[in-house]
Amino acid sequence: MYWPVPVSWTPADDAELAAGWRLWLELSDRTWPNATWNGTPADAVRQLRELLAACDEIESEFRAASPRKSADILRLIQSIVVTTAPAIDLWWDDPHPLDPERAALLHADLSHFADHATQLLTALATGGNWLTLHTTRHP
């Protein structure tokens, strides 16, 4: 599923800046399976499920801390929910090892989200003025 990423994001207040920073950190570490991946599709999307839980926390903390409740950061978070849903729905309960065909399908699903995450990371880094960190961490 395609969800447009804003071309730019400018935090409205300190609470939104903090939410954007935390979202950037979470996205930086959870886009692809890490070295603990056990080779199953369910474990591959586990990090996406953990990312959704982190997004829920970020949103709750932002809503509690920000007097303005800017919709911009909420749209960024919602875009993560929408773009991770297809991969999670398809793979969350699949504990079977991957064969080449299923590996290609899983990779395509994860790649779709990774492309979206890259756009989000750039928007967050640009708006938060930490673009040099973004380019250093993700060449």
Order of alpha helices (4+ residues) and beta strands (2+ residues): alpha-alpha-alpha-alpha-alpha-alpha
